């Protein structure tokens, strides 16, 4: 069986989530380390770490989106093909740039009042091998 080729994305060409979702809050959900746990019938437990890569995950909530902002955000999600194509995101609390992707393809909006919308979704770090920061 052939191994699929890894698609690399030029970091300089990736759009930023902050441009389409200016008013948001984010909280770290968890850091997923690539670890496995093995337990034998005798109760012996062994763990192994498969790689140095730790995937971070955040829950992001966008507030007070107008109908136009909602449409722009939906177009952004479509342009990323849901979970397929990564994008830039700056965590304003730490002023840290991350290369991330949506964790799920489906994103639901909730009407708050009148023309205001709210959206909540999860993002997770893209694998470093996918992002070409020198291009």
Steps between C-alpha positions, in 0.01 A plus 500: 500500500639839401541769763308817409714803429496773762366834380713793614347846533705820474449681830508841332199413282274370776212730598450611860195415708547829687414691180152347475428457870629811680295465821553161665610320811703180506583249765741210488304182499785255526839407368493162330831320530547213260524230767382143530420304813529123518364299790553127543264259675740491795451876548837609363463837327743631241484826311675614187525833327472467122643841407615834636202675341234618746171614349341794680128559482295812575132580520432835333183704543428784257269771630263756353536400137286702263338323206787621279765379747319166528502464120872588489579241766296233317695578181825469699397153623402398147833627367679276749283206387395448862778309675724455196708815453682675786500872574668751731361598836650739755411432861457859619545408866857385434567679168601163356455401136376145443438302183171322561203332335138452595442185708161435338360583157157603626476833680173613658393859557262623765293815461536708815269793443389682189776489238769379744646150475734291712713208384694242702747254352820311573834546329817294533860546396595383154794263484830693459591293194198648318614862539789640297609808696787574263292530181 
